[in-house]
Amino acid sequence: MNTFVIANPKKCIGCKACEIACAVAHIDKSVVTANKDEIPFSPRVNLIRADIVTTPIQCRQCEDAPCANVCPVSGIIHQDDKIIIKTEQCIGCKTCILACPIGAMNMVHDEATLKKESKLSDTTNLEPMVAIKCDLCVGREGGPACVEICPAEAFILVEQKDINEISKNKRKASTLRTV
């Protein structure tokens, strides 16, 4: 069972603190000392607004990972209870975007990719891009930045023990309703 982050749209206030925290968590340089033009804003969580509801959308770390199954270069892998994109292998074909059932994949210009020779740029005139998605802030000491920063506590990190407890409570509630 993969660990994942889920958001409660009933709690989300649409402040975008999660997007900012996510983007900052994935920047290699100090935000304070970097030139604003050097800092890419590439959050792995996106807020979608519809009428009166704002819903954060991010990768659910699917067990069967449709994005990984369709990647022609095996650039999306299952590692340590999460689905990880190996950006150095990504050719920017966008098949993962088409396969993702919740729309959690995005394409970005990646400095590291732009500096090296891209397999895709040899055959096309397209500017190289790579896929990104929630990686649960892998390597970040405090865990996912969105969970830590959300002022409305709309995000929760879900682990196997949480799923088991939720399932148990739902079965119990269902049983009580039928009695």
DRENPA-3360 file (N, C-alpha, C; in nm, 2 decimals, always signed):
BEGIN
1 = MNTFVIAN = +0.08/-0.12/+0.00/+0.00/+0.00/+0.00/+0.09/+0.12/+0.00 ~ +0.06/+0.21/-0.09/+0.14/+0.34/-0.10/+0.08/+0.44/-0.01 ~ +0.17/+0.52/+0.04/+0.13/+0.64/+0.12/+0.09/+0.75/+0.03 ~ -0.01/+0.83/+0.06/-0.04/+0.94/-0.02/-0.11/+1.05/+0.06 ~ -0.12/+1.17/+0.00/-0.18/+1.28/+0.06/-0.32/+1.30/+0.00 ~ -0.42/+1.33/+0.09/-0.55/+1.35/+0.04/-0.60/+1.48/+0.10 ~ -0.68/+1.56/+0.03/-0.73/+1.69/+0.08/-0.88/+1.68/+0.09 ~ -0.93/+1.75/+0.19/-1.07/+1.76/+0.21/-1.12/+1.90/+0.15;
9 = PKKCIGCK = -1.20/+1.89/+0.04/-1.24/+2.02/-0.02/-1.33/+2.10/+0.07 ~ -1.40/+2.03/+0.17/-1.48/+2.11/+0.26/-1.40/+2.20/+0.36 ~ -1.27/+2.16/+0.38/-1.19/+2.24/+0.46/-1.11/+2.34/+0.39 ~ -1.08/+2.32/+0.26/-0.99/+2.40/+0.18/-1.05/+2.54/+0.16 ~ -0.97/+2.64/+0.19/-1.01/+2.78/+0.18/-0.96/+2.85/+0.06 ~ -0.88/+2.78/-0.03/-0.83/+2.83/-0.15/-0.72/+2.93/-0.14 ~ -0.65/+2.93/-0.04/-0.54/+3.03/-0.01/-0.42/+3.01/-0.10 ~ -0.40/+2.89/-0.15/-0.28/+2.85/-0.23/-0.15/+2.84/-0.16;
17 = ACEIACAV = -0.16/+2.84/-0.02/-0.04/+2.82/+0.06/+0.02/+2.68/+0.02 ~ -0.06/+2.58/-0.01/-0.01/+2.45/-0.04/+0.07/+2.45/-0.17 ~ +0.02/+2.53/-0.27/+0.10/+2.54/-0.40/+0.23/+2.60/-0.38 ~ +0.23/+2.71/-0.30/+0.36/+2.79/-0.27/+0.46/+2.70/-0.19 ~ +0.41/+2.63/-0.09/+0.49/+2.55/-0.01/+0.55/+2.43/-0.09 ~ +0.47/+2.38/-0.18/+0.52/+2.27/-0.26/+0.62/+2.32/-0.36 ~ +0.60/+2.43/-0.42/+0.70/+2.48/-0.52/+0.83/+2.51/-0.45 ~ +0.82/+2.58/-0.33/+0.94/+2.61/-0.26/+1.02/+2.49/-0.21;
25 = AHIDKSVV = +0.94/+2.38/-0.17/+1.00/+2.26/-0.13/+1.08/+2.19/-0.24 ~ +1.06/+2.22/-0.36/+1.12/+2.16/-0.47/+1.22/+2.25/-0.54 ~ +1.26/+2.36/-0.48/+1.36/+2.45/-0.54/+1.50/+2.41/-0.48 ~ +1.60/+2.40/-0.56/+1.73/+2.36/-0.52/+1.81/+2.47/-0.45 ~ +1.77/+2.59/-0.48/+1.85/+2.71/-0.42/+1.77/+2.78/-0.32 ~ +1.83/+2.86/-0.24/+1.77/+2.94/-0.14/+1.67/+3.04/-0.20 ~ +1.55/+3.04/-0.16/+1.45/+3.14/-0.21/+1.49/+3.28/-0.18 ~ +1.55/+3.30/-0.06/+1.59/+3.43/-0.02/+1.70/+3.50/-0.10;
33 = TANKDEIP = +1.79/+3.42/-0.14/+1.91/+3.47/-0.22/+1.90/+3.46/-0.37 ~ +1.80/+3.38/-0.42/+1.79/+3.36/-0.56/+1.72/+3.48/-0.63 ~ +1.76/+3.50/-0.75/+1.69/+3.60/-0.84/+1.56/+3.55/-0.87 ~ +1.45/+3.64/-0.87/+1.32/+3.59/-0.89/+1.30/+3.53/-1.03 ~ +1.38/+3.57/-1.12/+1.37/+3.51/-1.26/+1.43/+3.37/-1.27 ~ +1.51/+3.34/-1.17/+1.57/+3.21/-1.16/+1.49/+3.10/-1.10 ~ +1.38/+3.14/-1.03/+1.30/+3.05/-0.95/+1.18/+3.00/-1.03 ~ +1.18/+2.87/-1.07/+1.06/+2.82/-1.14/+0.95/+2.80/-1.04;
41 = FSPRVNLI = +0.82/+2.84/-1.07/+0.71/+2.81/-0.99/+0.64/+2.68/-1.04 ~ +0.68/+2.57/-0.98/+0.63/+2.44/-1.03/+0.57/+2.36/-0.92 ~ +0.45/+2.39/-0.87/+0.40/+2.31/-0.76/+0.35/+2.17/-0.82 ~ +0.35/+2.08/-0.73/+0.31/+1.94/-0.77/+0.16/+1.92/-0.72 ~ +0.11/+2.02/-0.66/-0.03/+2.02/-0.62/-0.10/+2.14/-0.69 ~ -0.22/+2.12/-0.74/-0.29/+2.23/-0.80/-0.43/+2.25/-0.75 ~ -0.46/+2.38/-0.72/-0.60/+2.40/-0.67/-0.69/+2.42/-0.79 ~ -0.81/+2.36/-0.79/-0.91/+2.37/-0.89/-1.03/+2.44/-0.83;
49 = RADIVTTP = -1.07/+2.55/-0.88/-1.19/+2.62/-0.83/-1.31/+2.59/-0.92 ~ -1.42/+2.56/-0.86/-1.55/+2.53/-0.93/-1.66/+2.59/-0.84 ~ -1.72/+2.69/-0.89/-1.83/+2.75/-0.82/-1.79/+2.79/-0.68 ~ -1.84/+2.73/-0.57/-1.81/+2.77/-0.44/-1.71/+2.67/-0.37 ~ -1.65/+2.58/-0.45/-1.56/+2.48/-0.39/-1.42/+2.49/-0.45 ~ -1.32/+2.48/-0.37/-1.18/+2.47/-0.42/-1.13/+2.34/-0.37 ~ -1.07/+2.26/-0.47/-1.02/+2.13/-0.44/-0.88/+2.12/-0.48 ~ -0.79/+2.08/-0.39/-0.65/+2.05/-0.43/-0.65/+1.92/-0.50;
57 = IQCRQCED = -0.57/+1.91/-0.61/-0.55/+1.79/-0.69/-0.41/+1.75/-0.69 ~ -0.38/+1.63/-0.65/-0.24/+1.58/-0.65/-0.24/+1.43/-0.66 ~ -0.12/+1.38/-0.69/-0.11/+1.24/-0.71/-0.15/+1.15/-0.59 ~ -0.23/+1.05/-0.62/-0.27/+0.96/-0.51/-0.18/+0.84/-0.50 ~ -0.07/+0.84/-0.57/+0.03/+0.73/-0.56/-0.03/+0.59/-0.58 ~ -0.10/+0.58/-0.69/-0.18/+0.46/-0.73/-0.10/+0.33/-0.72 ~ -0.16/+0.23/-0.67/-0.09/+0.10/-0.66/-0.06/+0.05/-0.80 ~ -0.15/+0.06/-0.89/-0.13/+0.01/-1.03/-0.07/+0.12/-1.12;
65 = APCANVCP = -0.06/+0.24/-1.07/+0.01/+0.35/-1.14/+0.00/+0.35/-1.29 ~ -0.12/+0.39/-1.34/-0.13/+0.40/-1.49/-0.03/+0.48/-1.56 ~ +0.02/+0.59/-1.49/+0.13/+0.67/-1.55/+0.25/+0.59/-1.57 ~ +0.29/+0.51/-1.48/+0.41/+0.42/-1.49/+0.39/+0.31/-1.59 ~ +0.27/+0.26/-1.60/+0.25/+0.15/-1.70/+0.26/+0.20/-1.84 ~ +0.23/+0.32/-1.87/+0.23/+0.37/-2.01/+0.36/+0.44/-2.04 ~ +0.45/+0.47/-1.95/+0.57/+0.54/-1.98/+0.66/+0.45/-2.07 ~ +0.69/+0.50/-2.19/+0.77/+0.42/-2.28/+0.92/+0.41/-2.25;
73 = VSGIIHQD = +0.97/+0.49/-2.15/+1.11/+0.48/-2.12/+1.13/+0.43/-1.97 ~ +1.02/+0.38/-1.91/+1.03/+0.34/-1.77/+1.08/+0.45/-1.68 ~ +1.04/+0.57/-1.71/+1.08/+0.68/-1.63/+1.00/+0.71/-1.50 ~ +0.89/+0.63/-1.48/+0.81/+0.65/-1.37/+0.81/+0.51/-1.30 ~ +0.86/+0.51/-1.17/+0.88/+0.39/-1.10/+0.81/+0.39/-0.96 ~ +0.79/+0.27/-0.91/+0.74/+0.25/-0.77/+0.86/+0.23/-0.68 ~ +0.88/+0.32/-0.58/+0.99/+0.32/-0.49/+0.95/+0.36/-0.36 ~ +0.98/+0.29/-0.25/+0.96/+0.33/-0.11/+0.82/+0.37/-0.09;
81 = DKIIIKTE = +0.72/+0.30/-0.13/+0.58/+0.32/-0.11/+0.53/+0.45/-0.18 ~ +0.59/+0.49/-0.29/+0.55/+0.61/-0.37/+0.58/+0.59/-0.51 ~ +0.52/+0.66/-0.60/+0.55/+0.66/-0.74/+0.64/+0.78/-0.77 ~ +0.75/+0.75/-0.83/+0.86/+0.86/-0.85/+0.88/+0.87/-1.00 ~ +0.90/+1.00/-1.04/+0.94/+1.02/-1.18/+1.09/+1.04/-1.18 ~ +1.16/+0.97/-1.27/+1.30/+0.99/-1.29/+1.31/+1.09/-1.41 ~ +1.32/+1.22/-1.37/+1.32/+1.32/-1.47/+1.43/+1.31/-1.58 ~ +1.54/+1.25/-1.54/+1.65/+1.24/-1.63/+1.62/+1.14/-1.74;
89 = QCIGCKTC = +1.52/+1.06/-1.73/+1.48/+0.97/-1.83/+1.36/+1.02/-1.91 ~ +1.28/+1.11/-1.86/+1.16/+1.16/-1.92/+1.19/+1.22/-2.06 ~ +1.11/+1.18/-2.16/+1.13/+1.23/-2.29/+1.02/+1.34/-2.33 ~ +0.93/+1.36/-2.23/+0.83/+1.46/-2.25/+0.72/+1.42/-2.35 ~ +0.69/+1.30/-2.36/+0.59/+1.25/-2.45/+0.44/+1.27/-2.41 ~ +0.42/+1.29/-2.28/+0.29/+1.33/-2.22/+0.19/+1.21/-2.21 ~ +0.24/+1.09/-2.24/+0.15/+0.97/-2.22/+0.10/+0.96/-2.08 ~ +0.19/+0.99/-1.98/+0.15/+0.98/-1.84/+0.04/+1.08/-1.81;
97 = ILACPIGA = +0.03/+1.19/-1.87/-0.07/+1.29/-1.85/-0.21/+1.23/-1.89 ~ -0.20/+1.17/-2.01/-0.33/+1.10/-2.06/-0.37/+0.99/-1.98 ~ -0.28/+0.92/-1.92/-0.31/+0.80/-1.84/-0.36/+0.83/-1.70 ~ -0.32/+0.94/-1.64/-0.35/+0.97/-1.50/-0.50/+0.99/-1.49 ~ -0.57/+0.91/-1.40/-0.71/+0.92/-1.39/-0.76/+1.04/-1.31 ~ -0.67/+1.11/-1.24/-0.72/+1.23/-1.17/-0.66/+1.36/-1.21 ~ -0.57/+1.36/-1.32/-0.52/+1.48/-1.37/-0.41/+1.54/-1.28 ~ -0.33/+1.45/-1.22/-0.22/+1.50/-1.13/-0.09/+1.52/-1.19;
105 = MNMVHDEA = -0.07/+1.49/-1.32/+0.06/+1.50/-1.39/+0.06/+1.64/-1.45 ~ +0.18/+1.70/-1.45/+0.20/+1.83/-1.52/+0.33/+1.82/-1.60 ~ +0.35/+1.91/-1.70/+0.48/+1.92/-1.77/+0.54/+2.05/-1.74 ~ +0.67/+2.05/-1.72/+0.74/+2.18/-1.69/+0.88/+2.18/-1.77 ~ +0.93/+2.30/-1.79/+1.06/+2.31/-1.84/+1.15/+2.29/-1.72 ~ +1.25/+2.20/-1.74/+1.34/+2.16/-1.63/+1.48/+2.20/-1.66 ~ +1.54/+2.29/-1.57/+1.67/+2.34/-1.60/+1.77/+2.23/-1.62 ~ +1.77/+2.12/-1.54/+1.87/+2.01/-1.56/+1.85/+1.95/-1.70;
113 = TLKKESKL = +1.72/+1.93/-1.74/+1.70/+1.87/-1.87/+1.74/+1.96/-1.98 ~ +1.71/+2.09/-1.97/+1.75/+2.19/-2.07/+1.90/+2.20/-2.09 ~ +1.98/+2.17/-1.99/+2.12/+2.18/-1.99/+2.19/+2.06/-2.06 ~ +2.12/+1.95/-2.05/+2.18/+1.83/-2.12/+2.11/+1.81/-2.25 ~ +2.16/+1.72/-2.33/+2.10/+1.69/-2.46/+1.97/+1.61/-2.44 ~ +1.86/+1.65/-2.49/+1.74/+1.58/-2.48/+1.72/+1.48/-2.60 ~ +1.67/+1.37/-2.57/+1.65/+1.27/-2.67/+1.54/+1.32/-2.77 ~ +1.44/+1.40/-2.71/+1.33/+1.45/-2.79/+1.37/+1.56/-2.88;
121 = SDTTNLEP = +1.46/+1.65/-2.84/+1.50/+1.76/-2.92/+1.58/+1.73/-3.04 ~ +1.64/+1.61/-3.04/+1.71/+1.56/-3.16/+1.62/+1.54/-3.28 ~ +1.50/+1.50/-3.25/+1.41/+1.47/-3.36/+1.30/+1.57/-3.39 ~ +1.28/+1.67/-3.30/+1.18/+1.77/-3.31/+1.23/+1.91/-3.29 ~ +1.15/+2.01/-3.31/+1.19/+2.14/-3.28/+1.13/+2.19/-3.15 ~ +1.07/+2.10/-3.07/+1.01/+2.13/-2.95/+1.11/+2.15/-2.84 ~ +1.07/+2.24/-2.75/+1.16/+2.27/-2.63/+1.14/+2.15/-2.53 ~ +1.24/+2.10/-2.48/+1.23/+1.98/-2.39/+1.15/+2.01/-2.26;
129 = MVAIKCDL = +1.06/+1.93/-2.22/+0.99/+1.94/-2.10/+0.99/+1.80/-2.03 ~ +0.96/+1.81/-1.90/+0.96/+1.68/-1.82/+0.83/+1.68/-1.74 ~ +0.79/+1.56/-1.71/+0.67/+1.54/-1.63/+0.70/+1.56/-1.48 ~ +0.61/+1.62/-1.40/+0.62/+1.63/-1.26/+0.49/+1.59/-1.20 ~ +0.50/+1.55/-1.07/+0.38/+1.51/-0.99/+0.42/+1.51/-0.85 ~ +0.32/+1.50/-0.76/+0.35/+1.49/-0.62/+0.45/+1.37/-0.59 ~ +0.55/+1.40/-0.52/+0.65/+1.30/-0.48/+0.65/+1.29/-0.32 ~ +0.55/+1.34/-0.26/+0.54/+1.34/-0.11/+0.66/+1.41/-0.05;
137 = CVGREGGP = +0.71/+1.51/-0.12/+0.83/+1.59/-0.08/+0.94/+1.49/-0.03 ~ +0.97/+1.39/-0.11/+1.08/+1.30/-0.08/+1.20/+1.37/-0.04 ~ +1.26/+1.33/+0.07/+1.38/+1.39/+0.12/+1.36/+1.51/+0.21 ~ +1.24/+1.56/+0.22/+1.21/+1.67/+0.31/+1.18/+1.62/+0.45 ~ +1.25/+1.68/+0.54/+1.25/+1.63/+0.68/+1.11/+1.63/+0.74 ~ +1.03/+1.73/+0.72/+0.90/+1.74/+0.78/+0.79/+1.67/+0.70 ~ +0.82/+1.60/+0.60/+0.72/+1.53/+0.52/+0.66/+1.63/+0.41 ~ +0.55/+1.60/+0.36/+0.49/+1.68/+0.26/+0.46/+1.82/+0.31;
145 = ACVEICPA = +0.51/+1.92/+0.23/+0.50/+2.06/+0.27/+0.36/+2.11/+0.27 ~ +0.27/+2.06/+0.19/+0.13/+2.10/+0.18/+0.06/+2.06/+0.31 ~ +0.09/+1.94/+0.37/+0.03/+1.90/+0.49/+0.07/+1.99/+0.61 ~ +0.20/+2.02/+0.61/+0.25/+2.10/+0.72/+0.20/+2.25/+0.71 ~ +0.19/+2.31/+0.59/+0.16/+2.45/+0.58/+0.01/+2.49/+0.58 ~ -0.08/+2.40/+0.54/-0.22/+2.43/+0.53/-0.28/+2.49/+0.65 ~ -0.32/+2.62/+0.65/-0.38/+2.68/+0.77/-0.52/+2.62/+0.80 ~ -0.59/+2.56/+0.71/-0.72/+2.50/+0.73/-0.71/+2.35/+0.77;
153 = EAFILVEQ = -0.59/+2.30/+0.77/-0.57/+2.15/+0.79/-0.65/+2.07/+0.70 ~ -0.65/+2.11/+0.57/-0.73/+2.03/+0.47/-0.66/+1.91/+0.42 ~ -0.53/+1.90/+0.44/-0.45/+1.79/+0.39/-0.42/+1.69/+0.50 ~ -0.42/+1.56/+0.47/-0.37/+1.46/+0.56/-0.29/+1.36/+0.48 ~ -0.18/+1.31/+0.55/-0.10/+1.21/+0.49/-0.16/+1.07/+0.53 ~ -0.20/+0.99/+0.43/-0.26/+0.87/+0.46/-0.17/+0.75/+0.44 ~ -0.16/+0.67/+0.55/-0.07/+0.55/+0.54/-0.16/+0.43/+0.56 ~ -0.10/+0.31/+0.54/-0.18/+0.19/+0.55/-0.26/+0.17/+0.68;
161 = KDINEISK = -0.20/+0.21/+0.79/-0.27/+0.19/+0.92/-0.40/+0.28/+0.92 ~ -0.39/+0.40/+0.86/-0.50/+0.49/+0.85/-0.61/+0.43/+0.76 ~ -0.58/+0.37/+0.65/-0.68/+0.31/+0.56/-0.75/+0.20/+0.64 ~ -0.67/+0.12/+0.71/-0.73/+0.01/+0.79/-0.83/+0.06/+0.89 ~ -0.80/+0.16/+0.96/-0.88/+0.22/+1.06/-1.01/+0.29/+1.00 ~ -0.99/+0.36/+0.89/-1.11/+0.42/+0.82/-1.20/+0.31/+0.77 ~ -1.15/+0.20/+0.71/-1.23/+0.09/+0.66/-1.31/+0.03/+0.78 ~ -1.24/+0.00/+0.89/-1.30/-0.05/+1.01/-1.42/+0.03/+1.06;
169 = NKRKASTL = -1.40/+0.16/+1.06/-1.50/+0.26/+1.11/-1.62/+0.26/+1.01 ~ -1.59/+0.25/+0.88/-1.70/+0.25/+0.78/-1.78/+0.13/+0.79 ~ -1.72/+0.01/+0.81/-1.79/-0.12/+0.83/-1.88/-0.11/+0.95 ~ -1.82/-0.06/+1.06/-1.90/-0.04/+1.19/-2.02/+0.05/+1.17 ~ -2.00/+0.16/+1.10/-2.11/+0.26/+1.08/-2.22/+0.19/+0.99 ~ -2.17/+0.12/+0.89/-2.27/+0.06/+0.80/-2.35/-0.05/+0.88 ~ -2.29/-0.12/+0.96/-2.35/-0.23/+1.04/-2.46/-0.16/+1.13 ~ -2.42/-0.05/+1.20/-2.51/+0.02/+1.29/-2.63/+0.07/+1.22;
177 = RTV = -2.61/+0.12/+1.09/-2.73/+0.17/+1.02/-2.83/+0.06/+0.98 ~ -2.78/-0.06/+0.96/-2.87/-0.17/+0.92/-2.95/-0.23/+1.04 ~ -2.90/-0.20/+1.16/-2.96/-0.26/+1.28/-3.08/-0.18/+1.32;
% end
